[in-house]
Amino acid sequence: MKKQIRARRRKITQCTSLEGPRLDTAAIDAVVHVCCPLGCGALPRAKPRWWMKRRTGGAWGDLRQCDDATEDYFRDKLHMSPHVFREIAEALSPLPQRRVTFYRESLQPDQIVAYVLYRWALGETYASSTCNFGIGRASGSVAVSDGTAALLTVHCDKTSWPVGVRKSVVLRAFAGKRFPNCRGCIDCTHIYIGKRANALGEDYYDRKQRFSIIAQVVVDLDLRVLDVFVGYPGSCHDVRIIHLTVSSLWARAEAGELFTGPSVMLPFGVQTNGYLLGDNGYPQSEGIVIPFGTTTRHQLETQFDNKQKIVRGAVERAFDRLKGMWRLFLQSHEMNMETLPQQFVVVCILHNLLIDAGILFDDNLLCKVDVNGVRRLHGRSAACSLALSSLALWLSW
């Protein structure tokens, strides 16, 4: 028995010694075939992911690196993918002005666009954001002005009223929610600012006892911004804003220029050319449908109010996504009031561009850690968060 085992081991050892060189030669040939294209540059060779966050001297240096962590850095610092950023930078490259001085090199167009998006996305002050890009505070202020003007020039049609196929998509979406011929949801949001030195503080002091200006926005069910106007002080009421809006939204609706197209016959012989869904802060009219409110007594009126509030919630979700993506407008900052309205309009344009590009929204962008170490939605109490969770659970049934 022992002799048979020794003979079997001897046979296996001989087979291994004969096939070993062949296997080694095949492995060497495979390595040579892979290394040759890599050395010639025929195959891309990505740098390995770092186990520790790299430090390259600022945000601009991190964005210029090309490895498998580039996607994460763009989403972390600009809230978009590298592909979307390159498309925006290429479209704006001819417009930003590059100034040659004796003190420093002129800023490249892609650096200007990256800085503007970085400041809006992270909400940092000029002092901290310009250091991360290696530029001065004055250069950062000029870059924001140039980037805002360039985006308004190139993408001015991104917040226009829907026409053609897009209009049919919007009407079909609202009809699926049992609101035929509805064109959008309207509401106002506050942009918090510091107290203005040369203006009456009472005008900008809103109901939440903060200084702000108001932005009136119309969105569809895809959360796309259809119309936006910014500029009135925070103490103004929604009714006053819609009547005094320079964009003449109310005037166009009254003149029949806003809701164009065939009319729809509702039950009980009611004919409508189009309307918006709003809250009780707006007046009841043919152009804006609001809930019955506290005067609701009938069960059908209660059901209508609940349905209208759920569908109208699209505008609140749009505000959450917009301010969560561009955190400069989520908190109070010392801003240039002359360019602030234009900056918010540009942010609405970027909001639509990211929706078209399929960039998903991370709900964690709206969270903050309170004094107890609990993560909660920015600006909302625990009771409000519980109510939102209950509503989301009810809608999922």
ZAMARGU-4260 file (C-alpha; in steps of 0.2 Angstrom, whole numbers, plus 5000, padded with zeros to 4 digits):
<rodrens>
0) 5000/5000/5000 | 5014/5012/5004 | 5023/5008/4988 | 5007/5012/4978 | 5006/5029/4987
5) 5024/5033/4984 | 5022/5029/4966 | 5007/5040/4964 | 5016/5055/4972 | 5031/5052/4961
10) 5020/5052/4945 | 5011/5068/4950 | 5027/5077/4954 | 5034/5072/4936 | 5018/5078/4928
15) 5019/5095/4937 | 5037/5097/4933 | 5034/5094/4914 | 5019/5106/4913 | 5026/5120/4924
20) 5037/5128/4910 | 5022/5128/4898 | 5011/5137/4911 | 5024/5149/4915 | 5027/5153/4897
25) 5008/5156/4894 | 5007/5168/4909 | 5022/5178/4903 | 5015/5179/4885 | 4998/5185/4892
30) 5007/5199/4903 | 5017/5204/4888 | 5001/5206/4877 | 4993/5217/4890 | 5008/5228/4895
35) 5012/5232/4877 | 4995/5241/4873 | 4996/5250/4890 | 5014/5256/4887 | 5009/5263/4870
40) 4993/5271/4877 | 4981/5261/4867 | 4972/5256/4882 | 4966/5269/4896 | 4974/5266/4913
45) 4964/5274/4927 | 4973/5278/4943 | 4967/5267/4958 | 4954/5274/4970 | 4962/5282/4985
50) 4958/5275/5002 | 4961/5292/5009 | 4954/5308/5002 | 4968/5316/4992 | 4973/5334/4994
55) 4979/5343/4978 | 4978/5361/4984 | 4960/5366/4983 | 4943/5361/4974 | 4949/5366/4957
60) 4964/5354/4958 | 4952/5340/4963 | 4941/5344/4949 | 4955/5343/4936 | 4961/5326/4941
65) 4956/5312/4930 | 4954/5295/4939 | 4940/5284/4944 | 4936/5296/4959 | 4932/5311/4947
70) 4914/5307/4946 | 4912/5307/4965 | 4921/5324/4966 | 4910/5332/4953 | 4894/5326/4962
75) 4901/5331/4978 | 4907/5349/4974 | 4896/5354/4959 | 4881/5342/4961 | 4882/5336/4943
80) 4892/5324/4932 | 4908/5328/4923 | 4899/5326/4906 | 4886/5339/4911 | 4899/5351/4917
85) 4909/5350/4901 | 4893/5353/4891 | 4889/5369/4901 | 4907/5375/4900 | 4909/5372/4881
90) 4892/5382/4878 | 4898/5396/4889 | 4917/5396/4884 | 4916/5411/4871 | 4907/5422/4883
95) 4917/5425/4899 | 4929/5439/4898 | 4947/5434/4902 | 4958/5449/4908 | 4977/5448/4906
100) 4985/5458/4920 | 5003/5460/4927 | 4999/5451/4943 | 4992/5434/4939 | 4987/5423/4924
105) 4970/5426/4917 | 4956/5414/4922 | 4951/5401/4909 | 4932/5399/4905 | 4931/5382/4912
110) 4938/5388/4929 | 4926/5403/4929 | 4911/5391/4926 | 4917/5379/4939 | 4919/5392/4952
115) 4902/5400/4949 | 4894/5382/4950 | 4905/5378/4966 | 4899/5394/4975 | 4881/5391/4971
120) 4881/5372/4975 | 4890/5373/4992 | 4885/5390/4997 | 4902/5396/5003 | 4907/5414/5005
125) 4918/5423/4993 | 4933/5422/5006 | 4932/5403/5007 | 4927/5398/4990 | 4940/5409/4981
130) 4954/5401/4991 | 4949/5384/4985 | 4951/5390/4967 | 4967/5400/4970 | 4959/5417/4965
135) 4955/5433/4973 | 4939/5439/4981 | 4937/5453/4967 | 4940/5440/4954 | 4927/5428/4961
140) 4914/5442/4962 | 4918/5446/4943 | 4917/5428/4939 | 4900/5426/4946 | 4894/5441/4937
145) 4901/5435/4920 | 4895/5417/4923 | 4877/5423/4927 | 4876/5434/4911 | 4883/5420/4900
150) 4871/5408/4907 | 4856/5420/4904 | 4862/5423/4886 | 4865/5405/4881 | 4851/5396/4890
155) 4837/5410/4891 | 4824/5398/4884 | 4826/5385/4897 | 4812/5393/4909 | 4800/5397/4895
160) 4782/5392/4895 | 4780/5375/4887 | 4774/5373/4869 | 4772/5359/4856 | 4776/5342/4862
165) 4782/5348/4879 | 4765/5356/4882 | 4756/5340/4877 | 4767/5331/4890 | 4762/5343/4904
170) 4744/5343/4900 | 4744/5324/4900 | 4753/5323/4916 | 4740/5334/4925 | 4725/5325/4917
175) 4732/5309/4924 | 4730/5317/4941 | 4712/5322/4937 | 4716/5340/4934 | 4712/5342/4915
180) 4719/5357/4906 | 4730/5362/4921 | 4746/5371/4916 | 4756/5370/4932 | 4758/5374/4950
185) 4762/5391/4957 | 4769/5397/4974 | 4782/5408/4982 | 4798/5405/4991 | 4809/5416/5002
190) 4828/5419/4998 | 4836/5425/5014 | 4848/5439/5014 | 4857/5450/5026 | 4849/5466/5032
195) 4852/5480/5019 | 4861/5495/5025 | 4852/5508/5013 | 4835/5501/5014 | 4820/5500/5026
200) 4822/5485/5036 | 4803/5483/5038 | 4801/5480/5019 | 4812/5465/5019 | 4807/5458/5036
205) 4795/5443/5032 | 4783/5433/5043 | 4797/5422/5049 | 4806/5437/5056 | 4820/5435/5044
210) 4826/5447/5030 | 4822/5440/5013 | 4816/5443/4995 | 4802/5433/4987 | 4803/5422/4971
215) 4787/5417/4963 | 4789/5401/4953 | 4778/5390/4942 | 4782/5372/4939 | 4775/5356/4931
220) 4774/5339/4938 | 4792/5335/4932 | 4797/5349/4944 | 4803/5359/4929 | 4802/5378/4931
225) 4791/5386/4919 | 4791/5404/4925 | 4801/5413/4938 | 4801/5431/4945 | 4812/5437/4959
230) 4814/5454/4967 | 4800/5459/4979 | 4804/5462/4997 | 4800/5448/5010 | 4785/5457/5018
235) 4775/5457/5002 | 4760/5445/5001 | 4757/5433/4987 | 4742/5442/4980 | 4751/5458/4979
240) 4766/5449/4970 | 4755/5441/4957 | 4746/5457/4953 | 4762/5468/4952 | 4774/5455/4944
245) 4784/5463/4931 | 4784/5447/4921 | 4765/5451/4919 | 4760/5433/4922 | 4743/5439/4929
250) 4740/5451/4915 | 4744/5438/4902 | 4732/5426/4910 | 4718/5439/4911 | 4721/5444/4892
255) 4720/5426/4887 | 4738/5426/4881 | 4745/5414/4894 | 4733/5399/4892 | 4732/5396/4873
260) 4725/5381/4864 | 4708/5372/4864 | 4697/5374/4879 | 4691/5359/4889 | 4673/5357/4895
265) 4672/5352/4913 | 4656/5344/4922 | 4641/5355/4925 | 4645/5365/4909 | 4661/5374/4915
270) 4673/5378/4901 | 4691/5382/4905 | 4706/5387/4894 | 4719/5383/4907 | 4723/5386/4925
275) 4736/5385/4938 | 4735/5376/4955 | 4739/5388/4970 | 4737/5389/4989 | 4725/5400/4999
280) 4737/5414/4998 | 4731/5418/4980 | 4714/5424/4975 | 4701/5413/4967 | 4700/5416/4949
285) 4698/5407/4932 | 4717/5407/4931 | 4721/5400/4948 | 4712/5386/4957 | 4714/5386/4976
290) 4707/5374/4990 | 4691/5378/4998 | 4700/5380/5014 | 4693/5381/5032 | 4675/5384/5024
295) 4675/5366/5018 | 4659/5357/5024 | 4655/5344/5011 | 4664/5328/5009 | 4668/5331/4990
300) 4676/5348/4995 | 4687/5339/5007 | 4692/5326/4995 | 4696/5340/4982 | 4706/5349/4994
305) 4716/5334/4999 | 4719/5330/4980 | 4724/5348/4976 | 4736/5349/4990 | 4745/5333/4985
310) 4746/5338/4966 | 4751/5356/4971 | 4765/5348/4982 | 4776/5347/4966 | 4781/5365/4968
315) 4787/5362/4986 | 4797/5347/4980 | 4804/5358/4966 | 4809/5371/4980 | 4817/5357/4990
320) 4827/5351/4975 | 4832/5368/4969 | 4838/5374/4986 | 4846/5358/4990 | 4856/5357/4974
325) 4861/5376/4975 | 4863/5378/4994 | 4868/5397/4992 | 4849/5400/4992 | 4845/5389/5006
330) 4853/5400/5020 | 4856/5418/5023 | 4871/5427/5015 | 4877/5444/5011 | 4873/5445/4993
335) 4874/5458/4979 | 4856/5463/4978 | 4859/5470/4960 | 4863/5453/4953 | 4854/5442/4965
340) 4838/5440/4955 | 4848/5436/4940 | 4857/5423/4949 | 4841/5414/4955 | 4835/5414/4938
345) 4851/5406/4932 | 4849/5393/4946 | 4832/5389/4940 | 4839/5387/4922 | 4852/5375/4929
350) 4838/5366/4939 | 4830/5362/4922 | 4846/5357/4914 | 4850/5344/4927 | 4832/5337/4926
355) 4834/5335/4907 | 4851/5327/4910 | 4844/5314/4922 | 4854/5320/4937 | 4845/5312/4953
360) 4843/5322/4969 | 4851/5317/4985 | 4839/5320/4999 | 4853/5321/5011 | 4857/5338/5004
365) 4842/5345/5013 | 4848/5337/5030 | 4857/5346/5044 | 4863/5340/5061 | 4854/5348/5076
370) 4862/5351/5093 | 4857/5334/5098 | 4866/5326/5084 | 4850/5321/5075 | 4849/5323/5056
375) 4834/5333/5051 | 4827/5342/5035 | 4834/5359/5034 | 4821/5372/5042 | 4808/5359/5047
380) 4803/5353/5064 | 4802/5335/5070 | 4783/5336/5069 | 4784/5342/5051 | 4796/5328/5046
385) 4784/5316/5054 | 4769/5322/5044 | 4779/5321/5028 | 4784/5304/5032 | 4766/5299/5036
390) 4760/5307/5020 | 4773/5298/5009 | 4769/5281/5017 | 4750/5284/5014 | 4754/5289/4995
395) 4764/5273/4993 | 4749/5261/4998
</rodrens>
